[in-house]
Amino acid sequence: MTLVSPKSDAACIQRGPAELGPAWSALAASRQPPSVFLTPEWIAVARAHESTQPITLAAGEHGVAALAREADGTLTFAGGQLTDEQDVVASPGHEAVVATSVARWIAEQQPPRVRLEYVPEERPTLDAFDAVLTEAGFRVTRARQTVSPVLDLTGSYETYVQSLGKKERHELRRKVRRLENAGAATFRFAADAERATVLDRFFALHRLSRGEKAGFMTADVERFFRDVADALAPLDRLRLGVLTFDGADVAVLFGFAIGKVIALYNAAYDPGLASLSVGIISHAWAIREAIARGYTTYDLLRGDEPYKYDLGARDRWLARLDAERR
């Protein structure tokens, strides 16, 4: 499907999301690695929970950019703080051309500021925006923003466990033995028929959280999660991982699947079972299930929490660009 007239592959034209839907979805799926956060389904939910003006660009035949204009005129990628990764969407091999095209369109609008957040550092997007906006007279600054650790899944689950450091491997096996010796424990990705029940349990467990997570699950945030689940489940992109212990669901992972990637977006555990390590074990068993199903990446998304490195994750950096008109 052609996004716009092929007179210029670099031309950016504003389009309605409905016009771009199938082509946008195809581009997002073809991206390597694919990301749920760049799909039209995710962006539609994110925009419904934002108060910004949406802008959707078709960049020639090979790209889409979902942008947002804030009340003060600042241009950003759409998605807001609950979107873990932001970027242009481009077919393989056309990332730099699409990013340059979008940056030129933005420069022509002469916004007072441009702010890009959570853009993968390895992508050409920030280099393209830096070059175009600097040439257009903007003052540009860039910085690493946060890590987004990932696991590369190869071979069997036992191969994965063996790949961990000696201390991490010993600790994981010890924790699993302790849980299994304490009672009957199983893990599953929930069937769609039980989605409503598992989601209710996820929210209930979340509201038992302590420390930094206490108070996170407000009514508005719960509505966002439910809207995401409703949008992604029909596409088979929602993954709810459930750890059951002695007949009760004691941990729920809220994640996504697209292509060969499983991404862990959020999680909730019974704090009364913290001594049995139900949190990290639910991740380990989700990794085991992901390997069995043929996934090649387990994406732990934003944040440098220690458990991610205990699971063997490597850092992937997300970066930020700020540009201000001189």
DRENMARFI-540549 format. One record per residue (C-alpha): residue in one letter; x, z, y. Coordinates in pm, 1 decimal. Layout:
N
+---------+----------+----------+----------+
| residuo |       c1 |       c3 |       c2 |
+---------+----------+----------+----------+
|       a |        X |        Z |        Y |
...
+---------+----------+----------+----------+
END
This chain:
326
+---------+----------+----------+----------+
| residuo |       c1 |       c3 |       c2 |
+---------+----------+----------+----------+
|       m |      0.0 |      0.0 |      0.0 |
|       t |    134.5 |    -94.1 |    344.2 |
|       l |    123.2 |    181.0 |    604.8 |
|       v |    136.6 |    -47.9 |    906.8 |
|       s |    198.0 |   -412.5 |    985.3 |
|       p |    547.4 |   -501.4 |    858.5 |
|       k |    652.8 |   -664.4 |   1187.8 |
|       s |    899.9 |   -381.6 |   1233.7 |
|       d |    998.7 |   -139.3 |    960.3 |
|       a |   1109.2 |    102.5 |   1232.6 |
|       a |    785.0 |    102.1 |   1433.3 |
|       c |    586.9 |    424.5 |   1457.3 |
|       i |    211.3 |    401.0 |   1500.2 |
|       q |    -36.4 |    686.6 |   1517.4 |
|       r |   -283.0 |    683.7 |   1230.2 |
|       g |   -557.4 |    910.8 |   1106.0 |
|       p |   -473.3 |   1111.9 |    793.1 |
|       a |   -761.8 |    948.9 |    604.7 |
|       e |   -612.2 |    604.0 |    668.1 |
|       l |   -278.5 |    711.2 |    527.3 |
|       g |   -400.3 |    930.1 |    241.0 |
|       p |   -313.2 |    726.7 |    -71.6 |
|       a |      6.1 |    578.6 |     74.3 |
|       w |    114.4 |    917.6 |    208.2 |
|       s |     54.8 |   1080.7 |   -129.3 |
|       a |    256.6 |    810.2 |   -303.7 |
|       l |    548.1 |    853.6 |    -62.6 |
|       a |    547.9 |   1230.9 |   -103.2 |
|       a |    552.8 |   1195.5 |   -481.4 |
|       s |    839.3 |    944.2 |   -470.2 |
|       r |   1062.2 |   1167.5 |   -257.8 |
|       q |   1354.7 |   1327.0 |   -442.6 |
|       p |   1311.0 |   1610.6 |   -482.8 |
|       p |    934.7 |   1599.1 |   -424.6 |
|       s |    776.8 |   1877.1 |   -220.7 |
|       v |    414.7 |   1991.4 |   -212.1 |
|       f |    470.1 |   2094.8 |    150.2 |
|       l |    500.4 |   1730.8 |    258.3 |
|       t |    183.2 |   1607.5 |     90.4 |
|       p |   -132.8 |   1524.8 |    288.0 |
|       e |   -324.6 |   1782.1 |     86.4 |
|       w |    -96.8 |   2065.8 |    197.1 |
|       i |    -80.0 |   1944.5 |    556.6 |
|       a |   -460.6 |   1924.4 |    575.2 |
|       v |   -487.4 |   2292.8 |    479.3 |
|       a |   -205.2 |   2397.1 |    712.0 |
|       r |   -361.7 |   2211.5 |   1003.5 |
|       a |   -695.7 |   2378.4 |    940.6 |
|       h |   -522.0 |   2712.7 |    993.6 |
|       e |   -327.0 |   2607.0 |   1304.2 |
|       s |   -439.1 |   2584.9 |   1666.1 |
|       t |   -213.0 |   2291.3 |   1753.1 |
|       q |   -299.6 |   1927.5 |   1824.0 |
|       p |   -228.2 |   1716.8 |   1512.6 |
|       i |    -37.5 |   1388.6 |   1530.9 |
|       t |     15.4 |   1168.6 |   1226.4 |
|       l |    260.9 |    880.3 |   1244.1 |
|       a |    310.1 |    587.7 |   1011.3 |
|       a |    676.0 |    484.1 |   1032.4 |
|       g |    692.5 |    122.1 |    925.3 |
|       e |    619.6 |     64.1 |    559.3 |
|       h |    834.2 |    347.7 |    434.6 |
|       g |    744.3 |    673.4 |    605.2 |
|       v |    499.5 |    926.1 |    744.9 |
|       a |    550.6 |   1216.2 |    982.9 |
|       a |    297.2 |   1494.2 |   1032.2 |
|       l |    357.4 |   1641.3 |   1376.7 |
|       a |    190.9 |   1903.7 |   1593.5 |
|       r |    173.2 |   1943.3 |   1970.6 |
|       e |    158.1 |   2302.3 |   2087.3 |
|       a |    -29.7 |   2421.5 |   2395.4 |
|       d |    282.9 |   2404.0 |   2613.3 |
|       g |    359.8 |   2047.8 |   2501.0 |
|       t |    628.8 |   2132.9 |   2246.7 |
|       l |    639.0 |   1887.2 |   1955.2 |
|       t |    706.2 |   2019.6 |   1606.3 |
|       f |    648.8 |   1923.7 |   1246.3 |
|       a |    304.7 |   2027.0 |   1127.5 |
|       g |    267.0 |   2320.2 |    893.4 |
|       g |    355.5 |   2635.3 |   1081.9 |
|       q |    529.8 |   2943.5 |    945.9 |
|       l |    348.4 |   2936.5 |    610.7 |
|       t |    498.9 |   2595.3 |    526.1 |
|       d |    831.9 |   2653.2 |    353.8 |
|       e |    981.1 |   2306.9 |    402.6 |
|       q |    925.8 |   2057.4 |    683.4 |
|       d |   1052.1 |   1703.7 |    715.0 |
|       v |    953.6 |   1340.5 |    752.4 |
|       v |    821.8 |   1177.2 |    436.4 |
|       a |   1013.5 |    865.0 |    337.6 |
|       s |   1063.1 |    649.3 |     33.6 |
|       p |   1407.8 |    685.4 |   -130.0 |
|       g |   1676.7 |    505.3 |     66.8 |
|       h |   1474.7 |    494.1 |    389.8 |
|       e |   1504.2 |    856.7 |    501.7 |
|       a |   1745.6 |    792.1 |    790.2 |
|       v |   1551.6 |    490.5 |    920.5 |
|       v |   1223.0 |    681.9 |    915.8 |
|       a |   1373.5 |    990.7 |   1080.7 |
|       t |   1529.3 |    775.3 |   1353.0 |
|       s |   1199.8 |    595.5 |   1411.2 |
|       v |   1009.0 |    921.4 |   1445.5 |
|       a |   1274.4 |   1067.0 |   1677.7 |
|       r |   1252.8 |    758.9 |   1901.4 |
|       w |    874.5 |    788.8 |   1917.4 |
|       i |    906.9 |   1153.8 |   2016.3 |
|       a |   1168.7 |   1072.4 |   2281.1 |
|       e |    933.4 |    814.1 |   2431.5 |
|       q |    665.4 |   1083.2 |   2470.8 |
|       q |    906.3 |   1291.4 |   2681.6 |
|       p |    781.9 |   1631.7 |   2562.5 |
|       p |    932.9 |   1934.7 |   2738.5 |
|       r |   1068.0 |   2061.9 |   2406.9 |
|       v |   1111.4 |   1959.2 |   2044.4 |
|       r |   1141.6 |   2222.1 |   1772.7 |
|       l |   1207.4 |   2137.2 |   1409.1 |
|       e |   1217.2 |   2421.5 |   1157.8 |
|       y |   1290.7 |   2461.9 |    786.4 |
|       v |   1436.1 |   2112.8 |    746.7 |
|       p |   1661.8 |   2072.5 |    438.7 |
|       e |   2018.5 |   2058.1 |    564.8 |
|       e |   2118.9 |   1785.5 |    320.7 |
|       r |   1858.4 |   1541.2 |    451.6 |
|       p |   1951.7 |   1291.7 |    729.6 |
|       t |   1662.6 |   1406.8 |    949.4 |
|       l |   1848.2 |   1648.4 |   1176.6 |
|       d |   2140.1 |   1410.2 |   1232.9 |
|       a |   1897.2 |   1134.1 |   1330.2 |
|       f |   1698.5 |   1355.7 |   1568.3 |
|       d |   2017.3 |   1496.6 |   1720.8 |
|       a |   2156.1 |   1151.7 |   1795.1 |
|       v |   1834.4 |   1003.7 |   1934.5 |
|       l |   1728.9 |   1301.5 |   2145.0 |
|       t |   2079.0 |   1357.8 |   2284.4 |
|       e |   2094.4 |    992.0 |   2388.7 |
|       a |   1750.6 |   1030.0 |   2549.3 |
|       g |   1878.3 |   1313.8 |   2766.8 |
|       f |   1764.2 |   1621.2 |   2575.4 |
|       r |   1983.6 |   1927.2 |   2535.3 |
|       v |   2003.7 |   1971.9 |   2156.4 |
|       t |   2111.5 |   2276.0 |   1955.2 |
|       r |   2117.5 |   2312.4 |   1576.2 |
|       a |   2170.4 |   2601.7 |   1339.6 |
|       r |   2123.7 |   2704.4 |    981.5 |
|       q |   1796.1 |   2894.2 |    957.9 |
|       t |   1752.8 |   3036.4 |    608.4 |
|       v |   1832.1 |   2972.8 |    244.8 |
|       s |   1588.8 |   2831.0 |     -9.2 |
|       p |   1746.8 |   2907.7 |   -349.3 |
|       v |   1684.7 |   2677.1 |   -645.8 |
|       l |   1755.3 |   2676.6 |  -1018.3 |
|       d |   1854.8 |   2362.9 |  -1206.4 |
|       l |   1691.1 |   2371.3 |  -1549.4 |
|       t |   1877.7 |   2198.3 |  -1831.5 |
|       g |   1869.9 |   2242.5 |  -2205.0 |
|       s |   1679.9 |   2526.8 |  -2367.5 |
|       y |   1577.3 |   2866.6 |  -2236.8 |
|       e |   1860.9 |   3023.8 |  -2431.8 |
|       t |   2099.7 |   2778.7 |  -2264.5 |
|       y |   1964.6 |   2896.5 |  -1929.6 |
|       v |   2013.3 |   3263.1 |  -2019.1 |
|       q |   2367.2 |   3191.2 |  -2138.3 |
|       s |   2442.9 |   3023.5 |  -1804.2 |
|       l |   2385.4 |   3349.2 |  -1615.8 |
|       g |   2673.6 |   3574.2 |  -1524.8 |
|       k |   2764.9 |   3836.6 |  -1783.7 |
|       k |   2606.9 |   4122.1 |  -1586.9 |
|       e |   2288.5 |   3926.4 |  -1502.5 |
|       r |   2248.8 |   3806.3 |  -1861.6 |
|       h |   2289.2 |   4158.2 |  -1999.1 |
|       e |   2045.1 |   4304.8 |  -1745.8 |
|       l |   1777.2 |   4041.6 |  -1809.7 |
|       r |   1791.9 |   4089.2 |  -2185.9 |
|       r |   1786.6 |   4468.0 |  -2146.5 |
|       k |   1481.1 |   4455.6 |  -1919.4 |
|       v |   1292.9 |   4223.6 |  -2153.0 |
|       r |   1364.8 |   4450.8 |  -2451.3 |
|       r |   1247.9 |   4755.4 |  -2257.4 |
|       l |    919.2 |   4588.9 |  -2158.8 |
|       e |    852.2 |   4460.4 |  -2510.6 |
|       n |    932.7 |   4800.5 |  -2660.8 |
|       a |    687.9 |   4964.9 |  -2419.1 |
|       g |    388.2 |   4748.9 |  -2514.8 |
|       a |    251.1 |   4402.6 |  -2584.8 |
|       a |    367.5 |   4157.0 |  -2315.7 |
|       t |    286.8 |   3786.2 |  -2281.3 |
|       f |    313.5 |   3517.9 |  -2013.0 |
|       r |    100.8 |   3211.1 |  -1944.7 |
|       f |     22.7 |   2958.2 |  -1676.5 |
|       a |   -347.4 |   3017.3 |  -1619.0 |
|       a |   -599.7 |   2750.1 |  -1715.0 |
|       d |   -811.0 |   2612.0 |  -1432.1 |
|       a |  -1120.5 |   2774.5 |  -1584.2 |
|       e |   -973.8 |   3117.3 |  -1508.6 |
|       r |   -843.3 |   3030.9 |  -1162.4 |
|       a |  -1100.5 |   3236.9 |   -971.1 |
|       t |  -1039.3 |   3548.5 |  -1180.6 |
|       v |   -660.8 |   3517.7 |  -1161.4 |
|       l |   -671.2 |   3461.7 |   -785.4 |
|       d |   -882.5 |   3773.2 |   -740.1 |
|       r |   -624.6 |   3967.1 |   -941.7 |
|       f |   -341.2 |   3818.8 |   -733.7 |
|       f |   -500.4 |   3941.3 |   -410.6 |
|       a |   -579.9 |   4282.7 |   -558.6 |
|       l |   -220.2 |   4328.0 |   -676.3 |
|       h |    -85.4 |   4208.7 |   -342.6 |
|       r |   -281.3 |   4475.4 |   -160.0 |
|       l |   -111.5 |   4737.5 |   -375.0 |
|       s |    228.0 |   4625.8 |   -244.1 |
|       r |    464.5 |   4862.3 |    -72.6 |
|       g |    743.4 |   4815.0 |    177.7 |
|       e |    774.9 |   4481.6 |    360.1 |
|       k |    492.4 |   4318.4 |    164.6 |
|       a |    242.1 |   4590.7 |    252.4 |
|       g |    -18.2 |   4452.9 |    490.1 |
|       f |     80.2 |   4087.5 |    440.9 |
|       m |   -239.9 |   3988.1 |    261.0 |
|       t |   -484.8 |   3994.7 |    550.6 |
|       a |   -825.7 |   3829.6 |    525.0 |
|       d |   -691.9 |   3522.1 |    711.5 |
|       v |   -391.0 |   3490.1 |    480.3 |
|       e |   -615.1 |   3525.5 |    175.6 |
|       r |   -835.1 |   3243.6 |    308.7 |
|       f |   -525.6 |   3026.4 |    348.6 |
|       f |   -417.3 |   3090.3 |    -11.8 |
|       r |   -766.6 |   3015.4 |   -141.6 |
|       d |   -779.8 |   2692.1 |     58.0 |
|       v |   -439.8 |   2588.3 |    -80.0 |
|       a |   -556.3 |   2661.3 |   -434.4 |
|       d |   -876.2 |   2462.3 |   -382.7 |
|       a |   -679.8 |   2164.9 |   -245.6 |
|       l |   -404.2 |   2155.7 |   -508.3 |
|       a |   -582.1 |   2256.5 |   -828.9 |
|       p |   -779.3 |   1928.5 |   -863.2 |
|       l |   -444.2 |   1742.9 |   -846.3 |
|       d |   -295.6 |   1967.6 |  -1118.6 |
|       r |    -39.5 |   2095.4 |   -867.5 |
|       l |   -136.0 |   2463.0 |   -866.1 |
|       r |     46.8 |   2695.1 |  -1104.9 |
|       l |    -66.9 |   3054.8 |  -1146.6 |
|       g |    174.6 |   3238.8 |  -1373.5 |
|       v |     34.4 |   3553.4 |  -1531.6 |
|       l |    223.8 |   3836.0 |  -1703.9 |
|       t |     -6.4 |   4042.2 |  -1922.9 |
|       f |     94.3 |   4387.3 |  -2044.7 |
|       d |   -118.4 |   4586.7 |  -2288.7 |
|       g |   -419.4 |   4368.6 |  -2212.1 |
|       a |   -397.6 |   4385.5 |  -1830.8 |
|       d |   -268.9 |   4117.7 |  -1591.6 |
|       v |     11.0 |   4304.1 |  -1415.6 |
|       a |    192.1 |   4022.4 |  -1233.8 |
|       v |     72.0 |   3692.8 |  -1086.9 |
|       l |    296.0 |   3415.5 |   -955.4 |
|       f |    139.7 |   3173.0 |   -706.1 |
|       g |    326.1 |   2845.4 |   -735.5 |
|       f |    312.3 |   2468.2 |   -730.9 |
|       a |    416.4 |   2180.7 |   -952.8 |
|       i |    498.1 |   1829.6 |   -838.2 |
|       g |    705.1 |   1580.8 |  -1031.5 |
|       k |    966.9 |   1774.9 |  -1227.2 |
|       v |    969.1 |   2065.8 |   -980.2 |
|       i |    796.9 |   2403.2 |  -1006.0 |
|       a |    804.7 |   2600.9 |   -681.6 |
|       l |    734.7 |   2973.2 |   -655.2 |
|       y |    547.9 |   3037.9 |   -328.6 |
|       n |    441.0 |   3400.7 |   -361.8 |
|       a |    403.0 |   3676.7 |   -618.0 |
|       a |    226.0 |   4007.9 |   -668.3 |
|       y |    299.9 |   4283.9 |   -917.2 |
|       d |    156.5 |   4618.6 |  -1020.2 |
|       p |    387.9 |   4865.4 |   -839.5 |
|       g |    302.8 |   5126.7 |  -1100.3 |
|       l |    500.5 |   4920.3 |  -1353.0 |
|       a |    807.5 |   4867.0 |  -1137.2 |
|       s |   1015.7 |   5066.8 |  -1384.0 |
|       l |    941.7 |   4799.9 |  -1646.6 |
|       s |   1071.3 |   4518.3 |  -1422.9 |
|       v |    751.3 |   4313.6 |  -1453.2 |
|       g |    849.8 |   4118.6 |  -1141.7 |
|       i |   1175.6 |   3962.4 |  -1251.8 |
|       i |   1052.1 |   3925.1 |  -1611.5 |
|       s |    752.4 |   3724.0 |  -1492.5 |
|       h |    997.8 |   3486.7 |  -1323.4 |
|       a |   1220.9 |   3466.2 |  -1629.3 |
|       w |    927.3 |   3384.0 |  -1852.1 |
|       a |    794.1 |   3132.7 |  -1599.5 |
|       i |   1135.1 |   2965.1 |  -1618.8 |
|       r |   1109.2 |   2968.8 |  -1998.8 |
|       e |    768.1 |   2802.6 |  -1980.0 |
|       a |    887.7 |   2551.5 |  -1720.5 |
|       i |   1177.0 |   2446.4 |  -1945.6 |
|       a |    939.6 |   2410.0 |  -2240.5 |
|       r |    718.8 |   2181.7 |  -2029.5 |
|       g |   1007.7 |   1959.4 |  -1920.7 |
|       y |   1053.6 |   2068.6 |  -1559.1 |
|       t |   1406.2 |   2032.1 |  -1425.0 |
|       t |   1393.0 |   2248.9 |  -1110.2 |
|       y |   1260.5 |   2598.3 |  -1043.1 |
|       d |   1244.1 |   2632.4 |   -666.2 |
|       l |   1236.5 |   2990.3 |   -538.4 |
|       l |   1175.3 |   2872.5 |   -180.2 |
|       r |   1268.2 |   3052.8 |    140.1 |
|       g |   1445.7 |   3385.9 |    144.4 |
|       d |   1760.2 |   3549.4 |      6.4 |
|       e |   1601.5 |   3823.6 |   -201.7 |
|       p |   1852.5 |   3958.8 |   -458.5 |
|       y |   1631.9 |   3882.4 |   -762.0 |
|       k |   1672.9 |   3509.6 |   -696.2 |
|       y |   2047.9 |   3535.5 |   -750.8 |
|       d |   1998.2 |   3764.6 |  -1049.7 |
|       l |   1809.4 |   3467.9 |  -1197.3 |
|       g |   2106.5 |   3239.1 |  -1129.9 |
|       a |   1978.7 |   3047.9 |   -827.8 |
|       r |   2209.5 |   2852.2 |   -597.9 |
|       d |   2161.8 |   2834.6 |   -223.2 |
|       r |   2002.0 |   2537.7 |    -51.7 |
|       w |   2001.1 |   2564.2 |    325.8 |
|       l |   1715.9 |   2495.3 |    564.3 |
|       a |   1808.9 |   2432.5 |    925.6 |
|       r |   1654.9 |   2426.1 |   1271.6 |
|       l |   1685.1 |   2192.6 |   1569.9 |
|       d |   1579.3 |   2276.4 |   1923.3 |
|       a |   1580.0 |   2016.4 |   2198.1 |
|       e |   1488.6 |   2067.5 |   2562.3 |
|       r |   1445.2 |   1797.7 |   2821.9 |
|       r |   1711.8 |   1825.6 |   3090.5 |
+---------+----------+----------+----------+
END
